[in-house]
Amino acid sequence: MLDTKKLVERVHELSDTKALDGFMLDEVGNQIRVSNIKEYDLIRDKLVKEMARDAAVLADEMQAAKERFSAKFEQHIERMENIYKVKVGGRKGNVSLSSFDRKLKIERTKQDRMTTNEHMVVAVQLVDQCLAGWAKGSNRNLQAFVRKYFRTDAKGNFNIADLQRVRRLELETPDPLWEKAMEALDNAIEHDTTVTYFRAFVRDESGKYLNIPLDFAKV
């Protein structure tokens, strides 16, 4: 999980770095005399540090806002519990709250993040053996399907949704090796963490809810 506070502190630490005794550090830690640095490099350095500081301040404010959202949301749920005199365990699930006129809405979404463990190593080996065996047959479509979804990204990570597609695959002819591979795959996929998202909406004149942008790319 991203530690926003540490990230913000790191940005401020780096962006507040000044030239000491007429020297600046380059990307590998070498001391470079400021007089030997091109003017446009100095201008760019100053600009990047200013913008990074601004971004860090916004990230800090968004983290604080999310904590306020979460606290207020939980307080409202507690009020509902008191009304019905029940205690809701876990408080999972997505919840929407609307203003009385239905023109404003807040959504809280909880999303489980899954990951793979050491069983994945065995699952990969068994699936590779299955593919090698199938290559001798004629089921090219089956091979293509498995190869498409049973693969890693550039960082070596598997897409959990793709793995689940493979898991739902049913073979026309039972294959004991495939069944063993799927057993390993079942054991390889496990819950990592639950992430909570908040989104705010406003209703336009046509009655459609518009997402209030909290993302630079959508502003």
C-alpha positions as CSV (number, residue, x, y, z in Angstrom):
1,M,0.0,0.0,0.0
2,L,1.3,3.5,-0.9
3,D,2.4,5.5,2.1
4,T,1.4,9.0,1.0
5,K,3.0,10.7,4.0
6,K,6.4,9.2,3.3
7,L,6.1,10.0,-0.4
8,V,5.2,13.6,0.3
9,E,8.1,13.9,2.8
10,R,10.5,12.5,0.2
11,V,9.3,14.9,-2.5
12,H,9.8,17.9,-0.1
13,E,13.2,16.6,0.9
14,L,14.3,16.3,-2.7
15,S,12.7,19.5,-4.0
16,D,14.2,21.6,-1.2
17,T,17.7,20.5,-2.0
18,K,19.9,23.5,-2.7
19,A,23.3,23.8,-4.3
20,L,26.0,23.5,-1.6
21,D,29.2,25.4,-2.0
22,G,28.4,25.9,-5.7
23,F,27.8,22.2,-6.5
24,M,24.7,20.1,-7.4
25,L,24.4,16.3,-7.4
26,D,23.6,14.5,-10.7
27,E,21.6,11.3,-11.0
28,V,24.5,9.1,-9.8
29,G,25.5,11.3,-6.9
30,N,28.4,13.1,-8.6
31,Q,29.0,16.7,-7.5
32,I,28.8,19.0,-10.5
33,R,29.8,22.6,-10.3
34,V,26.8,24.9,-10.9
35,S,28.8,27.1,-13.3
36,N,29.3,24.1,-15.5
37,I,25.6,23.3,-15.7
38,K,23.7,24.6,-18.7
39,E,21.2,27.4,-17.9
40,Y,18.2,25.5,-19.3
41,D,19.1,22.5,-17.1
42,L,19.0,24.8,-14.1
43,I,15.6,26.3,-15.2
44,R,14.2,22.8,-15.8
45,D,15.4,21.6,-12.4
46,K,13.7,24.5,-10.6
47,L,10.5,24.0,-12.6
48,V,10.3,20.3,-11.8
49,K,11.0,20.8,-8.1
50,E,8.3,23.5,-7.9
51,M,5.7,21.3,-9.7
52,A,6.6,18.2,-7.7
53,R,6.1,20.2,-4.5
54,D,2.7,21.3,-5.7
55,A,1.8,17.7,-6.5
56,A,2.9,16.6,-3.1
57,V,0.8,19.2,-1.4
58,L,-2.3,18.0,-3.4
59,A,-1.5,14.4,-2.6
60,D,-1.4,15.3,1.1
61,E,-4.6,17.2,0.9
62,M,-6.3,14.3,-1.0
63,Q,-5.1,11.8,1.6
64,A,-6.5,14.0,4.4
65,A,-9.8,14.4,2.5
66,K,-10.1,10.6,2.0
67,E,-9.6,10.1,5.8
68,R,-12.3,12.7,6.5
69,F,-14.7,11.0,3.9
70,S,-14.1,7.6,5.6
71,A,-14.6,8.9,9.1
72,K,-17.9,10.7,8.2
73,F,-19.1,7.7,6.2
74,E,-18.5,5.4,9.1
75,Q,-20.2,7.7,11.5
76,H,-23.3,7.7,9.3
77,I,-23.3,3.9,9.2
78,E,-23.0,3.8,13.0
79,R,-26.1,6.0,13.2
80,M,-28.0,3.5,11.1
81,E,-26.8,0.7,13.4
82,N,-28.0,2.6,16.4
83,I,-31.4,3.2,14.7
84,Y,-31.9,-0.6,14.1
85,K,-29.9,-1.6,17.2
86,V,-27.6,-3.9,15.3
87,K,-23.9,-4.1,14.8
88,V,-22.8,-4.8,11.2
89,G,-19.7,-6.9,11.1
90,G,-17.1,-6.0,8.5
91,R,-19.2,-3.3,6.7
92,K,-18.3,-4.7,3.3
93,G,-20.0,-3.8,0.0
94,N,-20.6,-0.7,-2.0
95,V,-22.8,2.1,-0.6
96,S,-24.3,5.2,-2.2
97,L,-25.6,8.2,-0.3
98,S,-27.7,10.9,-2.0
99,S,-28.8,14.3,-1.0
100,F,-32.5,14.8,-0.3
101,D,-33.1,16.2,-3.8
102,R,-31.0,13.5,-5.4
103,K,-28.8,16.0,-7.2
104,L,-25.7,15.1,-5.3
105,K,-24.3,11.6,-4.6
106,I,-21.4,10.0,-2.8
107,E,-20.3,6.5,-3.5
108,R,-18.1,4.3,-1.4
109,T,-16.6,1.3,-3.2
110,K,-14.6,-1.5,-1.6
111,Q,-12.5,-3.5,-4.0
112,D,-10.5,-6.7,-3.1
113,R,-7.0,-6.9,-4.5
114,M,-5.8,-10.4,-5.2
115,T,-2.3,-11.7,-5.6
116,T,-0.4,-14.9,-6.3
117,N,1.8,-16.9,-3.9
118,E,4.4,-19.6,-4.3
119,H,1.9,-22.2,-5.7
120,M,2.0,-20.1,-8.9
121,V,5.4,-21.5,-9.7
122,V,4.0,-25.1,-9.8
123,A,0.9,-24.0,-11.7
124,V,3.1,-22.4,-14.4
125,Q,5.1,-25.5,-14.8
126,L,2.1,-27.8,-15.0
127,V,0.3,-25.5,-17.5
128,D,3.5,-25.4,-19.7
129,Q,3.5,-29.3,-19.6
130,C,-0.1,-29.3,-20.7
131,L,0.6,-26.9,-23.6
132,A,3.5,-29.0,-24.7
133,G,1.3,-32.1,-24.7
134,W,-1.5,-30.3,-26.5
135,A,0.9,-29.1,-29.2
136,K,1.1,-32.7,-30.4
137,G,-2.7,-32.7,-31.0
138,S,-4.9,-30.5,-33.0
139,N,-6.5,-28.2,-30.5
140,R,-4.9,-24.9,-31.6
141,N,-7.7,-22.7,-30.3
142,L,-7.4,-24.1,-26.8
143,Q,-3.6,-23.5,-26.8
144,A,-4.1,-19.9,-28.1
145,F,-6.7,-19.2,-25.4
146,V,-4.4,-20.4,-22.6
147,R,-1.3,-18.7,-23.9
148,K,-3.3,-15.4,-24.3
149,Y,-4.5,-15.2,-20.7
150,F,-1.8,-17.3,-18.8
151,R,1.1,-14.9,-19.1
152,T,2.8,-12.1,-17.2
153,D,3.1,-8.4,-17.9
154,A,6.4,-6.5,-18.4
155,K,7.0,-6.6,-14.6
156,G,6.5,-10.3,-14.4
157,N,3.0,-10.1,-12.7
158,F,0.0,-12.2,-13.6
159,N,-3.4,-10.5,-14.3
160,I,-5.7,-12.1,-11.8
161,A,-8.8,-11.6,-14.0
162,D,-7.0,-13.4,-16.8
163,L,-6.0,-16.3,-14.5
164,Q,-9.7,-16.6,-13.5
165,R,-10.7,-16.8,-17.1
166,V,-8.3,-19.7,-17.5
167,R,-9.6,-21.3,-14.3
168,R,-13.2,-21.3,-15.7
169,L,-12.0,-23.1,-18.9
170,E,-13.6,-26.6,-19.3
171,L,-11.9,-29.2,-21.4
172,E,-14.0,-31.4,-23.7
173,T,-11.7,-34.3,-22.8
174,P,-10.6,-34.5,-19.1
175,D,-6.9,-34.1,-18.6
176,P,-5.5,-35.2,-15.1
177,L,-2.5,-32.9,-15.6
178,W,-4.7,-29.9,-16.3
179,E,-6.8,-30.7,-13.3
180,K,-3.7,-30.7,-11.1
181,A,-2.5,-27.4,-12.7
182,M,-5.9,-25.8,-11.9
183,E,-5.7,-27.1,-8.3
184,A,-2.3,-25.4,-8.0
185,L,-3.8,-22.3,-9.5
186,D,-6.6,-22.3,-7.0
187,N,-4.1,-22.4,-4.2
188,A,-2.0,-19.7,-5.8
189,I,-4.6,-17.0,-5.9
190,E,-5.2,-15.3,-2.6
191,H,-6.6,-12.1,-1.1
192,D,-4.0,-9.4,-0.6
193,T,-5.9,-6.3,0.7
194,T,-9.1,-4.4,0.4
195,V,-9.0,-0.9,-1.1
196,T,-11.7,1.7,-0.4
197,Y,-12.6,4.3,-3.0
198,F,-14.8,7.4,-2.7
199,R,-16.5,9.1,-5.7
200,A,-18.7,12.2,-5.8
201,F,-21.3,13.0,-8.4
202,V,-23.6,15.9,-9.4
203,R,-26.7,15.5,-11.5
204,D,-26.9,17.6,-14.6
205,E,-30.0,19.1,-16.2
206,S,-30.8,15.9,-18.1
207,G,-30.7,13.9,-14.9
208,K,-27.4,12.2,-15.6
209,Y,-24.9,11.8,-12.8
210,L,-21.5,13.3,-13.6
211,N,-18.4,12.2,-11.8
212,I,-16.7,15.1,-9.9
213,P,-13.1,14.7,-11.2
214,L,-10.4,13.9,-8.6
215,D,-7.9,12.9,-11.3
216,F,-5.6,15.3,-13.2
217,A,-6.3,13.4,-16.4
218,K,-10.1,14.1,-16.1
219,V,-10.1,17.7,-15.0
